[in-house]
Structure formats: structure tokens, C-alpha cells
Amino acid sequence: MLNSESRDATGGVPAGARALSLEELRRLLFQSNDTSRDFGETCLYWLVQEQVVRTPDNIAAVCGGRALTYRKLTCRANRIAYELRGDGVGPPVRLFVAGERSLQWRAGVPVT
């Protein structure tokens, strides 16, 4: 993607730049980004908890210039889960998480 600094004076594509071929675009979009893994029946909550144990102070999420470590993410998620349990939410009740994307919204996702 071209930002305003990379465009020429007329707002066009800089001299010498070329468009990607269809094959290059496919490789970039699909092969380079193929990070899928089969997690079987493992739920997202347990995957996050495993990451908390391995790297608690690594960045787990960034939103609006603010960052949240795995340790803080799991603390917030546990606090939300505690409140939900107090309201009677738990297996087999399904919960829909909706809202504007934010770090608080992200903390609620591992709970569900």
C-alpha cells in the first residue's frame, strides 16, 4: 500500500514502481500468511492461558496506541468471567460478545 509520502508530486504511483503480478499477489496474500494450525477441540481460553504461562509480559493486544500484556489480558478476562458467573452465566449458557473493538472488548473474548 502506498502512503502519502510514497506518492509522486501529482499523487500518482512513483516512477519505477510496478504492480504485483497475480501470482505474486497470491503468494503474498495466501502463502506468506498461511499460519493456520489445527488446534483440535482446544478452546481459545486455554490457548491464551498457555501463552500467559510462557510469556506473561509479552504484548497480547494493541488498540488505539495502547497495549495489553498477556498477564493483564488474563486478569481482565478473569474479572469479566467472575462478574458473568455472578450473573448466572456459565455452561451451557452461550454468550455473545458485541461492542466497539477495544482492549476491554478483547479481554472479553477469551472468556466466551
Phi, psi and omega per residue, in radians:
M1 nan 2.497 -3.130
L2 -1.758 2.271 3.049
N3 -1.675 3.123 -3.050
S4 -1.100 -0.541 -3.136
E5 -1.270 -0.434 -3.064
S6 -1.567 -0.106 3.124
R7 -1.500 2.721 3.096
D8 -1.364 -3.128 -3.050
A9 -1.059 -0.484 -3.128
T10 -1.536 -0.019 -3.127
G11 1.558 0.056 -3.129
G12 -1.563 -3.031 3.127
V13 -1.297 2.415 -3.122
P14 -1.067 2.639 3.081
A15 -1.046 2.432 3.118
G16 1.570 -0.234 3.112
A17 -1.356 2.589 3.113
R18 -2.331 2.674 3.097
A19 -1.340 2.640 3.076
L20 -1.290 2.509 3.024
S21 -1.254 2.863 3.126
L22 -1.027 -0.708 3.137
E23 -1.147 -0.731 3.108
E24 -1.120 -0.706 3.118
L25 -1.118 -0.784 3.090
R26 -1.023 -0.818 -3.124
R27 -1.068 -0.766 -3.140
L28 -1.118 -0.816 -3.055
L29 -1.351 -0.623 -2.995
F30 -1.897 -0.872 -3.079
Q31 -1.295 -0.761 -3.122
S32 -1.180 -0.494 -3.103
N33 -1.746 0.191 -3.109
D34 -1.353 1.486 -3.126
T35 -1.948 0.274 -3.097
S36 -1.183 2.542 3.097
R37 -2.456 2.637 3.075
D38 -1.559 2.015 3.133
F39 -1.729 0.105 3.132
G40 1.062 -2.286 -3.106
E41 -1.647 0.125 -3.112
T42 -1.168 2.289 3.129
C43 -1.530 2.769 -3.107
L44 -0.983 -0.679 -3.122
Y45 -0.958 -0.817 -3.091
W46 -1.215 -0.607 3.083
L47 -1.108 -0.735 3.103
V48 -1.129 -0.738 -3.137
Q49 -1.092 -0.677 3.084
E50 -1.093 -0.677 3.123
Q51 -1.199 -0.622 3.102
V52 -1.063 -0.737 3.140
V53 -1.141 -0.737 -3.098
R54 -1.269 -0.792 -3.013
T55 -2.480 1.199 -3.039
P56 -1.068 -0.489 -3.072
D57 -1.766 0.108 3.039
N58 -1.352 2.724 3.140
I59 -1.260 2.227 3.125
A60 -1.752 -0.586 -3.091
A61 -2.687 2.563 3.076
V62 -2.300 2.319 3.134
C63 -2.636 2.216 3.110
G64 1.021 0.600 3.124
G65 1.407 -0.023 3.101
R66 -1.831 2.512 -3.107
A67 -2.068 2.684 3.142
L68 -2.323 2.208 3.105
T69 -1.373 2.902 3.087
Y70 -1.055 -0.665 3.130
R71 -1.073 -0.836 -3.133
K72 -1.201 -0.634 3.108
L73 -1.058 -0.812 -3.116
T74 -1.220 -0.568 3.072
C75 -1.118 -0.785 3.118
R76 -1.143 -0.744 3.141
A77 -1.087 -0.725 3.121
N78 -1.143 -0.652 3.100
R79 -1.126 -0.745 3.092
I80 -1.122 -0.759 3.137
A81 -1.070 -0.714 3.134
Y82 -1.074 -0.773 3.118
E83 -1.113 -0.737 -3.141
L84 -1.127 -0.729 3.097
R85 -1.075 -0.641 3.089
G86 -1.120 -0.452 3.090
D87 -1.590 0.123 3.093
G88 1.570 0.143 3.121
V89 -1.501 2.282 3.113
G90 3.077 3.078 -3.136
P91 -0.948 2.405 0.035
P92 -1.678 0.362 -3.137
V93 -1.202 2.270 3.063
R94 -1.651 2.517 -3.081
L95 -2.163 2.352 3.092
F96 -1.785 2.192 3.123
V97 -1.775 2.088 3.138
A98 -2.336 2.653 3.090
G99 2.652 3.027 3.094
E100 -1.210 2.386 -3.116
R101 -1.097 2.236 3.130
S102 -2.754 3.080 3.080
L103 -1.148 -0.615 3.106
Q104 -1.138 -0.718 3.095
W105 -1.087 -0.746 -3.132
R106 -1.100 -0.616 3.141
A107 -1.166 -0.478 -3.136
G108 -1.384 -0.352 -3.080
V109 -1.148 -0.782 3.137
P110 -1.126 -0.355 -3.129
V111 -1.210 -0.625 -2.990
T112 -1.394 nan nan
